[in-house]
C-alpha cells in the first residue's frame, strides 16, 4: 500500500486528493481480512445463532476493486467546497469518481441520497452462497442505476431527490436482466 497525492483542476480550482493505492503484495492482508470476516460470521451464526452474515467491510471491498482496476481509495480531500467527495475511490488516470458496491448475499445495496460518482462498480462475492473468496467485478452503466424502479411508483433518482436511501439488489435488478458481463474476475 502506498499513499498517492493527486491534484487536478475542477471549475478552475485545484482539488487535492489523498489516495491509498495497492499492489499484488497487498493480497496477503486482503486474504487475512477476508478469513477473519468469515471466522467472525461463523461465530455469529453458529454460537450466537445469528440469522444473517455481516457485510464484507467496505475497506476490503473498495481495496479489492482499487487493486484490480488501478484506482486509489479515497482517504481525504482538500479544497473541495464545490466538489462532492461522497465517492469511495478515484480513477486518477481519468479523473473519475468511483463508487463501489459489494454483495456477499442476495440482499439489497443501499445508496445515499447525496451519493455522487462518475462510474459505479459492483464487487459480487456471492457465488451462490459459496463464500470462498472468488469475485466478479462489474461496471454498471449509470442510466441503469438512476432509472431502476425501486418501488411501484419511483425510480432510484426520485428517492434520492426526496433525500431517501434507495435500496435494491444490483445483481437481480440490473446485472442479470441486462446480461452485464464482469470486467474482471479473481480470488482473494
N, C-alpha and C positions, 0 to 999 in steps of 0.2 A: 504494500500500500504506500502510496505517495500523495502528498498534498500538491495540488496544482492551483496556482492563481491564474485566473483567466479574466482578461479585460476586453470589453467591446463597447461600441457605441450604440446607444438606443435613444432616439429622439434627441440627438446632439448632446447626450450626457454619457459619461463613461460609467459603465456598470462593472463592478469588480466582484467576481465570484470565487469563493474558496471551495475547491472540489477535491474529493478523495478519489484517486484512480487506483486501478487494480491490475494485477498481472497473474500469470498462471501459478506463481509461487503462493498466492493468497488462497489457493484451492484448499490447503490444509485447514485454515481457520474456518472456511465455509463448511467443510465436512465435519469438523469438530462441533460447530454451532448447530448444524443440522442434526447430528446424532444426539446432542444434548436436548434439543427440541423434541425429538422422537422419544427420548427417555422420559422427559417430563410429561409428555402426553400419555405414555404408558402408565405412569404413576397416577395421573388424574383419572384415567379410565378404569384401571384395574383396582387401585387401592381406595380411591375416593369416589368411585362409581360415577364419574362424570359422564354426561350424555353426548358431548361433542369435543372435538380436539381444539386446541388453541390455534389461532392463526400463526402462520410462519412469521417470525419477526420481520418487520419491514426493512430493518438494517441488513438482513441477509438477502431477502428477495431483490431489493434495489441493488445491492452489491453484485449479485449474480448477473443481473441484466447489464450493469455497467461494465463488468469484466468481459462479458461475452460480446458486447456491441461497441466497446471502446468509448464509453461515456464517463463522465465524472459525477460522483454522488455529491449532491449539494450539501455543504457543511455550513456555510454562511454567505452573506451578501452585503455589499456596501453600495451606497448611492443608488438606492432602488425606489425612491419615492414614487416614480411613475412607472415602475416595472414590477409586476407581480412575481413573487417568489414562492408561490404555493405549489411548486413542482418538486419532484424528487431528485432529478438528475439533470445533467446538461450535456448536450452534444456539442462539445467545444470546437469541433471541426466545422460545423454548420450553424452554430449559434442558435440551437433549438432547445426549448424547454421540454423536458421529458417527464411524463407521468408513468409510474409503474404500478400495476395491479397484479396481485398474485392470488392463486387459489390452491388449497390442498384438500378441497371438499367440493360439494355441489352447491354450496351456499352462494348468496349474492355478494357482489362487491359494492362498496359504498363510495359515493362521490360527494365531496364537499360542495356547498353552494357557491363558493368563490374559487374553486379549482380552475387553474389556467395552465394550459400546456400547448405545445406545438405538435407533439406526437405522443401517442399513448401505446404502451407495450403491456402485454399480458403474459405473465410467467405462470404456466399451467403445470402444476406438480401433482395433480390428482391421480393420473394413471389408473383410473377406475378403482381407486381405493388402495392401490399398491404404492405406499409412500416409501419408495426405495431410492429417492434422490434423483430420479430421472425427471427431466423437464423439457418443455417446449416453450419457445418464445414466439409470440405473435405480435405483429404490428397491426393495430386496429384503426381503420380509417375513421377520422373524426366525425364525418357525417353519419356513420353508423351509430356512434355513441350518442351524439346530440339528438338524433331523430328516433331513438329507440323508445317504444311505448313502455312506460313503467307502470301504468295502470290503464284502465279503460279510456280515460279522457286526456291523459297527459304524456308528453314526451319528457325525456330527461331535462332538456333545456327549459321546459315550462316549470319543472320543480325547482331547478336552480334559480330561476327568476323570482321564485317565491321564497328564496332563502331556505329551501328544504334540502335534505340529503338524499338524493335518489339512490335506490338500491336495485340491482338486478344481476343476474348471473351472465357474465360475459360469454362463457362457453356455450350455454344452451340458447341464449338470446341472439348472439351475434356470430360467433365463430362457426358453429355447426350449420345454422341455416344459410349462411353466406359462403360456406365452403372455403373459409380462410385457411391457408396453409401456414405452418410455422416457418419463420425465417431462420430459426436456429433450434437445434436440439442438443441436449447434453446430459451429463450426470455429475452431481456434486462429488 
